[in-house]
């Protein structure tokens, strides 16, 4: 992606209150300008291995630490998903355009601390020199999720993602911008230990494979119900205003 030394960190897009599906924020997203172009730069916190290691008491000996780190760590999970999308030329079609990953220098980290007051990246003890890891994506302005027109296409795109061996595992409207997914930090990209039959029953693996589309259908159903409720409230409000206006109009003598 290039050198971030001259990059302008404009604003923090994410909130410290933002939570992922596991209830813990593991990254911060900034709007950044480089060479007059705006990007969304996602900088990942460091996650201890014991936090992401699957709990399988009788099969721990089968799970290598390196595999756990490279498949489940949010940074690597997102890299693997976007890597496959980019390899197949689908990253700007089935998801937001991704420009790759970058390691940020100490100087850039120091500027972030000075400009935003952020200094906690959950670095493990003894790893103070390990650089921050970031993924660079297109910056997309917020687009309302209420428009139903693209929903069918979004579902087809999600089904195609699954066919490519990418399972997002965190389908919710907050993870869509402009009708495209932009967060893959909990994604399963095959081959993956979560789909290893020596570790998990086939029935559970099948449930995970169906999880994305099930969540998508529920998300759309909920969004449509909320929209219908709001439309009805607006209709009633206008009818009440019109009725009041008629009653208050003075009669001609």
C-alpha positions in Angstrom: 0.0 0.0 0.0 2.9 2.3 0.5 4.4 4.5 3.2 2.0 6.0 5.7 4.4 8.6 7.0 2.7 11.4 5.1 -0.9 10.0 5.5 -3.4 12.3 7.1 -5.5 10.7 9.8 -8.7 12.7 9.5 -11.0 11.2 12.0 -11.8 8.1 14.0 -14.8 6.3 12.4 -15.3 3.6 14.9 -16.5 4.1 18.5 -14.9 2.7 21.6 -18.4 1.4 22.4 -18.5 -0.6 19.1 -18.6 -4.3 19.7 -18.1 -7.3 17.5 -20.2 -10.4 17.6 -18.0 -11.8 20.4 -18.8 -8.6 22.5 -15.2 -7.3 22.4 -13.9 -4.6 20.0 -10.6 -5.7 18.5 -9.8 -2.8 16.1 -10.2 0.9 15.4 -11.1 2.3 12.0 -9.9 5.7 10.8 -10.6 7.9 7.8 -7.3 8.5 6.2 -6.2 10.7 3.2 -3.2 9.6 1.1 -2.3 11.3 -2.1 -5.6 13.1 -2.1 -7.7 9.9 -1.9 -9.7 8.9 1.2 -9.4 5.4 2.7 -10.8 3.5 5.6 -7.9 2.1 7.6 -8.6 -0.6 10.1 -5.9 -0.9 12.7 -6.1 -4.1 14.8 -5.4 -4.6 18.5 -3.3 -7.5 19.5 -5.3 -10.5 20.8 -3.8 -13.0 23.2 -3.6 -16.6 21.9 -5.6 -17.9 24.8 -8.5 -15.7 24.0 -8.9 -17.0 20.4 -7.9 -20.6 21.0 -10.9 -23.0 20.6 -11.7 -24.8 23.8 -11.6 -28.5 23.0 -10.4 -30.3 26.2 -9.8 -33.8 24.6 -8.3 -32.5 21.3 -6.0 -29.6 22.3 -3.0 -31.7 21.1 -4.4 -31.5 17.5 -4.5 -27.7 17.4 -1.2 -26.0 16.5 -0.7 -22.5 18.0 0.5 -21.2 14.6 -2.7 -22.4 12.9 -4.8 -20.8 15.5 -3.1 -17.5 15.1 -3.1 -17.5 11.3 -6.7 -18.6 11.0 -8.6 -17.1 14.0 -6.8 -13.9 14.9 -9.0 -11.1 13.6 -6.2 -9.5 11.5 -5.3 -12.8 9.8 -8.9 -13.8 9.4 -9.6 -10.6 7.5 -6.4 -10.9 5.5 -7.3 -14.5 4.4 -10.8 -13.5 3.3 -9.8 -10.4 1.4 -6.8 -12.3 -0.1 -9.1 -14.8 -1.6 -11.5 -12.1 -2.9 -8.6 -10.2 -4.5 -7.1 -13.4 -6.0 -10.4 -14.1 -7.7 -11.0 -10.5 -8.7 -14.1 -10.2 -6.6 -13.1 -7.9 -3.8 -14.8 -4.8 -5.3 -17.8 -6.8 -6.4 -18.7 -9.1 -3.4 -17.2 -6.8 -0.8 -15.7 -3.4 -0.3 -12.4 -2.9 -2.3 -9.4 -3.8 -0.2 -5.9 -2.5 -1.0 -4.0 -4.9 1.3 -2.4 -4.8 4.7 0.4 -2.6 6.1 2.6 -2.5 9.2 2.6 1.0 10.7 5.8 2.6 11.9 6.4 3.9 15.4 6.2 7.4 14.1 2.6 6.9 12.7 1.6 5.2 16.0 3.0 8.2 17.9 1.0 10.6 15.7 -2.2 8.6 16.4 -1.6 8.9 20.1 -0.9 12.6 19.9 -3.9 13.4 17.7 -6.5 11.0 19.1 -5.2 10.2 22.6 -5.1 6.4 21.7 -2.3 4.4 23.1 -3.7 1.1 24.2 -3.4 -1.6 21.5 -3.3 -4.5 23.9 0.3 -5.4 23.1 1.6 -8.5 24.9 4.4 -8.0 27.4 7.8 -8.0 25.8 6.4 -7.1 22.3 6.7 -3.3 22.6 8.5 -3.1 19.2 5.9 -5.1 17.3 4.3 -2.8 14.7 0.6 -2.1 14.5 -1.1 -4.1 11.7 -3.7 -2.4 9.5 -5.9 -3.2 6.5 -6.7 -0.5 3.9 -10.1 -0.3 2.2 -12.1 2.1 0.2 -13.8 4.8 2.2 -17.5 4.5 1.7 -19.9 7.1 3.1 -22.8 5.8 5.1 -25.7 4.6 2.9 -29.1 3.9 4.4 -29.9 0.2 4.7 -33.7 0.8 4.3 -33.7 0.7 0.5 -35.0 -2.9 -0.4 -33.8 -2.8 -4.0 -30.3 -4.2 -3.5 -31.3 -6.8 -0.9 -31.7 -9.7 -3.5 -28.3 -8.9 -5.0 -26.7 -8.7 -1.6 -28.0 -12.2 -0.8 -26.7 -13.6 -4.1 -23.3 -12.0 -3.4 -23.3 -13.6 0.1 -24.1 -17.0 -1.4 -21.3 -16.6 -3.9 -18.9 -15.7 -1.1 -19.9 -19.0 0.6 -19.3 -20.9 -2.6 -15.8 -19.4 -2.7 -15.1 -20.8 0.8 -15.6 -17.5 2.6 -18.0 -17.5 5.5 -18.4 -14.1 7.1 -20.0 -15.3 10.4 -21.0 -11.8 11.5 -23.9 -10.8 9.1 -25.7 -7.7 10.4 -26.6 -4.4 8.8 -23.8 -2.6 10.7 -21.3 -4.6 8.6 -22.7 -3.4 5.3 -21.9 -0.1 3.5 -23.3 0.7 0.1 -24.7 -2.9 -0.1 -21.3 -4.5 0.4 -19.7 -6.3 3.3 -16.7 -4.5 4.7 -15.8 -6.5 7.9 -14.3 -10.0 7.7 -12.5 -10.1 11.1 -14.5 -13.2 12.3 -14.6 -14.8 8.8 -13.9 -18.5 8.2 -11.9 -18.9 5.0 -11.4 -22.5 4.0 -9.3 -24.5 4.7 -10.0 -23.7 8.3 -9.8 -25.7 11.6 -13.4 -24.8 12.3 -14.4 -27.1 9.4 -12.0 -29.9 10.4 -14.1 -33.0 11.0 -11.5 -34.4 13.4 -12.3 -31.5 15.7 -16.0 -30.9 15.2 -19.1 -33.0 14.1 -20.2 -32.7 10.5 -23.6 -31.5 11.7 -22.0 -28.5 13.5 -19.9 -27.7 10.5 -23.0 -27.8 8.2 -24.7 -25.4 10.6 -21.8 -22.9 10.3 -21.9 -23.2 6.5 -25.6 -22.2 6.6 -25.2 -19.5 9.2 -24.5 -16.5 6.9 -27.6 -16.9 4.8 -29.8 -17.6 7.8 -28.5 -14.4 9.5 -29.0 -12.5 6.3 -32.7 -13.6 6.0 -33.3 -12.7 9.6 -31.6 -9.3 9.1 -33.8 -8.4 6.1 -36.9 -9.7 7.8 -36.2 -7.5 10.9 -35.3 -4.4 8.7 -38.5 -4.8 6.7 -40.6 -5.1 9.8 -38.9 -2.0 11.3 -39.5 -0.1 8.1 -43.2 -1.0 7.9 -43.6 0.1 11.5 -41.9 3.4 10.8 -44.0 3.9 7.6 -47.2 3.3 9.6 -46.2 5.7 12.3 -45.4 8.4 9.7 -48.7 7.8 7.9 -50.7 8.1 11.2 -48.7 11.2 12.1 -49.6 12.9 8.8 -53.3 11.9 9.0 -53.5 13.3 12.5 -51.9 16.6 11.4 -54.3 16.8 8.4 -57.3 16.1 10.6 -56.2 18.8 13.0 -55.6 21.2 10.2 -59.2 20.7 8.9 -60.7 21.1 12.3 -58.8 24.4 12.9 -59.6 26.0 9.6 -62.1 28.8 10.3 -65.4 28.7 8.4 -66.2 31.5 6.1 -69.0 33.8 7.3 
